[in-house]
């Protein structure tokens, strides 16, 4: 019987992770213990399209029983990945009144803003704490949808498509436009663009690590032979 009980607990936890935002709208979410909430928001496979949703759910849980739960807020924010948020979202979050009562919460916001600033001006080593680690839920992985050639710049522009929100947003541009190129994806992480620079065959190879905090196209070792992608059928 204990085996079945443990199996049921695992299934229930997986269900909550997969339907986190829906569950968070119900009364059962507000009744979660602090320990159970930490287990959820610290999970890499939590199904959330935007990290600010985790922050909103934490604030909602704390406010439901503010007198008893207010002291838990700094410990909960330790597991919210604030550095992954965009600066404008961080500024909005910083206006939450509960944060002003805790220096530790305030420091998490400063840490996230500092990280965003450093990321925009220089390459930096990503800290190894959980707050800087992207969640890996498969249902919300982004894919490169298309390349857009600019009439005023040699750089080729790309866009992300997010299946969770069905929205497109700008992705890292690649320096050499590739009208005729081969593309490959390895381990759902590394995207390779091979040949096809400026509409012709070439030995050029570029790679994009989509799991990086600051993804950029990186030039790789060239191929030994050129590949012409204009095949006849």
QUIMO-V538570 format. One record per residue. N is the residue number from 1. BURIAL is 1 if it has 16 or more other ideal C-beta (glycine too) atoms within 10 Angstrom, else 0. D_FIRST is the distance of its C-alpha to the first C-alpha in whole Angstrom. Layout:
# QUIMO-V538570
n->(N/N)
burial->(BURIAL/BURIAL)
d_first->(D_FIRST/D_FIRST)
This chain:
# QUIMO-V538570
n->(1/2/3/4/5/6/7/8/9/10/11/12/13/14/15/16/17/18/19/20/21/22/23/24/25/26/27/28/29/30/31/32/33/34/35/36/37/38/39/40/41/42/43/44/45/46/47/48/49/50/51/52/53/54/55/56/57/58/59/60/61/62/63/64/65/66/67/68/69/70/71/72/73/74/75/76/77/78/79/80/81/82/83/84/85/86/87/88/89/90/91/92/93/94/95/96/97/98/99/100/101/102/103/104/105/106/107/108/109/110/111/112/113/114/115/116/117/118/119/120/121/122/123/124/125/126/127/128/129/130/131/132/133/134/135/136/137/138/139/140/141/142/143/144/145/146/147/148/149/150/151/152/153/154/155/156/157/158/159/160/161/162/163/164/165/166/167/168/169/170/171/172/173/174/175/176/177/178/179/180/181/182/183/184/185/186/187/188/189/190/191/192/193/194/195/196/197/198/199/200/201/202/203/204/205/206/207/208/209/210/211/212/213/214/215/216/217/218/219/220/221/222/223/224/225/226/227/228/229/230/231/232/233)
burial->(0/0/0/0/0/0/0/0/0/0/0/0/0/0/0/1/1/0/0/1/1/0/1/1/0/0/0/0/1/0/0/1/0/0/0/0/1/1/1/1/1/0/1/0/0/1/1/1/1/1/1/1/0/1/1/1/1/1/1/0/1/1/0/0/0/0/0/0/1/0/0/1/1/1/0/1/1/1/1/1/1/1/1/1/1/0/0/0/1/1/0/0/1/1/0/0/0/0/1/0/0/0/0/0/1/0/0/1/1/0/1/1/1/0/1/1/0/0/0/0/0/0/0/0/0/0/0/0/0/0/1/1/1/0/1/0/1/0/0/1/0/1/0/1/0/0/1/0/0/0/0/0/0/0/0/1/1/1/0/1/0/1/0/0/0/0/0/0/0/0/1/1/1/1/0/1/1/1/0/1/1/0/0/0/0/0/0/0/0/0/1/0/1/1/1/1/1/0/0/0/1/1/0/1/1/1/1/1/0/1/0/0/0/0/0/0/1/0/0/0/0/0/0/0/0/0/0/0/0/0/0/0/0)
d_first->(0/4/5/5/6/9/10/11/12/14/15/17/19/20/21/23/25/26/27/28/31/30/27/30/32/29/29/25/27/29/26/24/25/27/25/23/26/27/24/25/29/29/27/30/28/28/30/33/37/39/38/40/37/34/37/38/34/34/37/36/33/35/38/35/35/38/39/35/35/38/38/35/37/38/35/34/37/36/34/36/38/41/43/42/44/47/50/51/47/47/50/49/46/48/49/46/47/44/45/48/47/45/47/44/43/47/47/44/46/49/47/46/50/51/49/50/54/53/52/55/57/56/54/51/48/45/43/40/38/35/38/40/37/37/34/33/31/32/33/36/38/41/44/47/49/53/56/59/62/64/68/69/67/66/62/60/57/54/51/47/46/42/40/38/41/44/46/49/50/52/51/53/56/57/61/62/62/60/61/61/58/55/51/48/45/43/39/39/41/45/47/50/54/56/60/61/63/66/65/66/65/64/62/60/57/55/51/49/46/44/41/44/45/48/48/52/53/54/57/56/58/60/60/62/63/64/62/63/61/63/63/65/63)
